[in-house]
Amino acid sequence: MFEKQRPLGTGFTAASTTDDVLKGIDLTGKHAIVTGGTAGLGLETARALSNAGATVTVGARNPDRAPVLPGVEVVRLDLLDPASIDAFAERHLTAGRPLDILVNNAGIGSDKLELDPRGYEKVFATNHLGHFQLTKALLPALPGARVVTLTSGGHRLSDIRWDDLHFATGYDAGASYGQAKTANILFTIELERRYAATGLHAYAVHPGIAVATTLARGADGMFPPEALKAMGLIDEAGEPIIDPDTERKTPAQAASTVVFAATSPLLDDIGGIYLKNNDISPVDATPFDGTIGTAPLTDVAPHALDPESARRLWELSERLIGA
């Protein structure tokens, strides 16, 4: 099950930007959807795809807060609200527009246990279940498309907690985030298996550590400034420390692997893979405790590639969303 997880030698690096990987790629006539595309990596992804010629629809909880970008439309989408997800998808399908790229970018982290109205843990419900429901609803428009789902090297913190998915026995922020990021990868594996015959290809992307985003800090942030300083991610003035060799990236560098997955001809015949630093990641089974050192371990872990787990999660997710 690991045979596809071998680097290609793309020529791009951890320091490459979205503009670097899109150089020479013309997306005129293509349409993309980017969730959470109003700030951080989603905003940079939407900007880059639009600049390459694509029309872009951004799904956002608060469309009125979105910056104005040429070629980009912002539509309300709340990934914790099943009715909002269905309405967003129905709007697209009714319009009859092509869909060439779906970027499942939006995400949250939390340092405390929070449940949605269904009783589902919010990090898992947002990062995985919301995107699962959205992708399934958009399937009629996805033959021939690329589906890119953002994950993280943080998937190494936890496999799926099959017996305690929603942390009834006690909350752990690292396990919560790790479980959701593992789910993003397993979803990618099973989406590829089920729909590659239609021309759809699916990719899970570790973008790197871009702390100038709301996921790391801000309204939905997981870490206070003191923790970010202790991890060597921000300086004393609170500014991000940029060092692509240790995965500390600008948004343009971090989003580059997202647009690489969405557009690169090097991936035309392959999907169901985990990418980092603009290439396919190797597999590494080394245990990882989440410590960020000089070179954080963000290669894909075996548990996130297990095909039986991928099938099991798909079936469980269908039950959870009532599909």
matplotlib code that plots the C-alpha trace (Angstrom):
import matplotlib.pyplot as plt

x = [0.0, 3.0, 4.2, 2.9, 4.5, 7.9, 9.2, 9.3, 12.1, 10.0, 12.6, 10.6, 11.6, 10.3, 11.1, 9.1, 6.1, 2.7, 3.9, 6.9, 4.9, 2.2, 4.7, 3.7, 0.4, -2.7, -5.9, -8.1, -11.6, -11.0, -13.1, -12.0, -13.7, -11.6, -13.0, -11.8, -10.3, -10.6, -7.3, -4.0, -3.3, -6.8, -6.6, -3.1, -4.5, -7.4, -5.2, -2.7, -5.3, -7.1, -3.9, -3.2, -6.6, -9.1, -12.4, -12.6, -15.5, -14.5, -16.6, -16.5, -18.4, -18.2, -18.3, -18.5, -15.0, -13.4, -11.0, -11.9, -9.9, -10.4, -12.0, -13.0, -16.6, -17.2, -20.3, -21.3, -20.3, -20.3, -18.7, -20.3, -23.8, -25.0, -27.7, -25.2, -23.0, -25.9, -27.0, -23.5, -23.2, -26.7, -26.0, -23.0, -24.7, -27.8, -25.6, -24.2, -20.7, -17.7, -15.6, -12.0, -10.4, -11.8, -9.5, -10.7, -8.7, -10.7, -9.8, -9.8, -7.9, -8.9, -7.3, -10.5, -13.3, -16.2, -19.1, -21.3, -25.2, -25.0, -22.6, -19.6, -16.2, -15.7, -12.2, -13.1, -16.5, -15.1, -11.8, -13.1, -16.8, -17.7, -15.4, -16.5, -20.1, -19.2, -17.1, -19.8, -22.5, -20.3, -19.5, -21.7, -19.4, -16.1, -15.4, -12.0, -11.3, -8.7, -9.6, -7.0, -7.5, -5.2, -3.7, -0.6, 2.4, 0.4, -1.4, 1.4, 0.0, -3.0, -4.7, -8.5, -9.9, -12.4, -13.7, -13.8, -14.1, -15.5, -13.3, -16.0, -13.2, -11.1, -9.8, -6.3, -5.7, -2.9, -4.9, -7.9, -5.8, -3.9, -7.1, -8.7, -5.5, -5.3, -8.9, -8.0, -5.5, -7.6, -10.4, -8.1, -7.0, -10.6, -11.9, -9.2, -10.0, -13.7, -13.7, -10.4, -12.1, -14.1, -10.9, -11.0, -7.7, -7.3, -4.4, -3.7, -1.2, 1.0, 1.7, 4.3, 4.2, 2.9, 2.2, 0.9, -2.5, -5.6, -5.2, -2.0, -3.0, -6.0, -9.7, -9.4, -5.8, -4.5, -1.5, -1.0, 2.0, 4.1, 3.7, 4.6, 7.8, 8.7, 8.4, 10.6, 7.9, 7.7, 10.2, 10.1, 8.1, 5.5, 6.6, 6.8, 10.3, 10.7, 13.0, 11.6, 14.3, 12.6, 9.1, 8.6, 7.1, 5.4, 1.8, 3.0, 5.5, 3.1, 0.3, 2.6, 2.1, -1.6, -1.5, 1.1, -1.4, -4.2, -2.5, 0.8, 1.0, 3.5, 0.5, -1.7, -1.7, -1.4, -3.6, -4.4, -1.2, 0.3, 2.4, 4.8, 7.3, 5.9, 6.6, 5.3, 6.3, 8.1, 6.7, 8.3, 7.1, 9.3, 7.1, 6.5, 5.6, 4.8, 8.0, 9.1, 12.9, 15.4, 13.7, 10.2, 9.1, 6.3, 6.6, 3.4, 3.0, 1.8, -1.4, -2.7, -2.3, -4.1, -6.7, -8.9, -8.9, -9.8, -12.8, -13.9, -13.7, -15.6, -18.5, -18.4, -18.5, -21.5, -23.3, -22.3, -23.6, -26.7, -25.8]
y = [0.0, 2.3, 1.9, 5.3, 7.1, 7.7, 11.2, 12.1, 14.6, 17.5, 20.2, 22.3, 22.7, 23.7, 27.3, 27.3, 29.6, 29.3, 31.5, 29.2, 26.0, 27.7, 29.3, 28.3, 26.8, 28.3, 27.7, 29.8, 28.1, 26.1, 26.6, 25.9, 25.8, 26.7, 26.3, 28.8, 31.0, 34.3, 34.2, 32.4, 29.5, 29.5, 33.1, 32.5, 29.4, 31.4, 34.3, 32.0, 30.0, 33.1, 34.7, 31.6, 32.2, 30.1, 31.4, 30.6, 30.2, 30.6, 29.0, 31.0, 31.2, 35.0, 36.2, 39.8, 39.6, 38.4, 40.6, 41.4, 39.4, 39.5, 36.3, 35.2, 34.9, 34.3, 32.2, 31.3, 27.9, 26.7, 23.2, 22.6, 23.1, 20.3, 22.5, 25.1, 22.5, 21.1, 24.6, 25.4, 22.3, 22.6, 26.1, 24.9, 21.9, 23.9, 26.5, 23.7, 25.1, 22.8, 22.0, 21.2, 21.7, 21.3, 22.4, 21.3, 23.9, 25.2, 23.9, 24.6, 23.4, 23.7, 23.5, 22.4, 20.0, 21.5, 19.6, 20.6, 20.4, 16.7, 16.0, 15.6, 16.9, 20.1, 19.6, 16.3, 17.5, 20.6, 19.3, 15.9, 15.5, 18.8, 18.3, 14.7, 15.8, 18.6, 16.4, 13.7, 16.3, 17.7, 14.3, 14.8, 17.7, 16.0, 13.5, 14.5, 16.9, 17.1, 17.1, 18.5, 18.1, 19.8, 17.6, 18.0, 16.2, 16.4, 13.3, 11.4, 12.4, 10.1, 7.4, 7.4, 6.9, 4.3, 3.6, 7.3, 9.5, 12.5, 12.3, 11.2, 9.9, 13.0, 15.6, 15.9, 18.7, 16.9, 13.8, 15.8, 17.5, 14.3, 12.3, 14.9, 15.1, 11.3, 11.3, 13.8, 11.4, 8.3, 10.1, 10.9, 7.3, 6.0, 8.8, 7.9, 4.2, 4.7, 7.4, 7.3, 5.5, 8.7, 10.6, 12.1, 12.2, 13.0, 14.4, 15.0, 17.9, 18.8, 22.5, 23.1, 25.3, 28.7, 30.3, 33.5, 31.9, 31.8, 28.0, 28.5, 31.7, 34.0, 33.2, 29.5, 29.2, 26.2, 27.8, 31.0, 33.2, 31.7, 28.2, 29.4, 31.1, 27.9, 25.9, 28.4, 29.5, 33.2, 35.7, 37.9, 40.5, 37.9, 37.7, 34.4, 32.9, 31.9, 28.9, 26.6, 24.0, 23.4, 23.8, 27.4, 28.9, 32.0, 31.5, 31.6, 28.8, 26.8, 27.0, 26.0, 22.3, 22.9, 24.4, 21.9, 19.1, 21.0, 21.7, 20.0, 17.8, 15.6, 14.2, 13.6, 9.8, 9.4, 10.2, 8.9, 10.2, 12.5, 15.4, 17.7, 20.3, 20.1, 16.4, 13.0, 12.2, 9.0, 6.8, 6.9, 4.8, 6.5, 7.4, 11.1, 13.0, 16.3, 18.1, 20.6, 20.4, 21.5, 19.3, 18.2, 14.7, 15.3, 12.4, 10.3, 7.6, 4.1, 4.3, 7.1, 5.0, 1.8, 0.9, -1.0, 2.0, 4.2, 2.1, 1.9, 5.6, 6.3, 4.0, 5.5, 9.0, 8.2, 7.0, 10.1, 12.5, 10.4, 9.6]
z = [0.0, 0.1, -3.5, -4.7, -1.8, -3.5, -4.3, -8.0, -7.9, -9.1, -9.0, -6.6, -2.9, 0.5, -0.4, -3.7, -3.8, -5.4, -8.3, -8.8, -9.2, -11.4, -13.8, -17.3, -16.2, -17.8, -15.9, -18.2, -18.5, -15.3, -12.1, -8.6, -5.2, -2.1, 1.4, 4.0, 1.3, 3.0, 5.0, 5.3, 3.0, 1.6, 0.5, -1.0, -2.8, -4.2, -5.3, -7.0, -8.9, -10.0, -11.2, -13.3, -15.1, -13.1, -11.8, -8.1, -5.7, -2.0, 0.7, 3.9, 7.2, 7.0, 3.4, 4.4, 5.8, 2.6, 0.7, -2.9, -5.4, -9.2, -10.5, -7.0, -5.7, -2.0, -0.9, 2.6, 3.7, 7.3, 7.6, 11.0, 9.5, 7.2, 5.7, 4.8, 3.1, 1.1, 0.0, -1.1, -3.1, -4.6, -5.7, -7.6, -9.2, -10.2, -11.9, -14.1, -13.9, -14.4, -11.4, -12.1, -8.7, -5.2, -2.4, 1.1, 3.0, 5.9, 9.3, 13.0, 16.1, 19.7, 23.1, 24.7, 24.0, 22.0, 20.5, 17.6, 17.9, 16.8, 19.7, 17.4, 18.4, 16.5, 15.1, 13.6, 12.5, 10.7, 9.3, 8.2, 8.3, 6.8, 3.8, 3.5, 3.2, 0.8, -1.5, -1.6, -2.5, -5.3, -6.8, -9.9, -10.8, -10.0, -12.7, -14.2, -11.3, -8.6, -5.0, -2.7, 1.1, 3.5, 6.2, 8.4, 9.6, 12.9, 11.7, 13.3, 16.7, 16.5, 14.5, 14.4, 17.9, 16.8, 20.3, 21.5, 18.4, 20.3, 23.4, 25.9, 28.2, 28.3, 25.8, 24.3, 21.9, 20.1, 19.7, 18.5, 15.8, 14.9, 14.5, 12.2, 10.1, 9.8, 8.7, 5.9, 4.5, 4.9, 3.1, 0.2, -0.1, -0.2, -2.5, -5.0, -4.8, -5.3, -8.0, -9.9, -12.7, -13.4, -13.9, -10.4, -8.5, -4.8, -2.9, 0.8, 1.4, 4.3, 3.6, 6.2, 9.3, 8.4, 11.7, 10.2, 9.9, 12.0, 12.6, 14.5, 16.2, 16.2, 16.6, 15.9, 17.0, 18.9, 20.5, 22.6, 21.8, 24.6, 23.1, 19.6, 21.0, 22.9, 19.7, 17.8, 15.5, 16.4, 17.7, 20.7, 18.7, 17.8, 14.2, 12.3, 12.0, 8.3, 7.6, 4.8, 5.6, 8.9, 7.5, 8.9, 5.8, 4.4, 3.2, -0.4, 0.3, 2.4, -0.2, -3.0, -2.4, -2.5, -5.9, -7.0, -6.2, -7.9, -11.1, -11.8, -14.9, -13.0, -11.1, -14.1, -13.7, -10.0, -7.0, -3.5, -2.2, 0.5, -0.6, 1.1, -0.1, -3.7, -4.1, -2.9, 0.6, 1.6, 4.3, 7.8, 10.7, 13.3, 16.3, 16.6, 19.7, 18.1, 19.1, 16.5, 16.3, 13.6, 11.0, 12.1, 11.1, 8.7, 6.3, 6.0, 8.7, 7.8, 9.8, 7.6, 4.4, 5.6, 3.0, 5.5, 7.8, 4.8, 4.0, 7.6, 8.0, 4.8, 6.0, 9.5, 8.1, 5.9, 9.1, 11.0, 8.3, 7.7, 4.1]

ax = plt.figure().add_subplot(projection="3d")
ax.plot(x, y, z, "-o")
ax.set_aspect("equal")
plt.show()
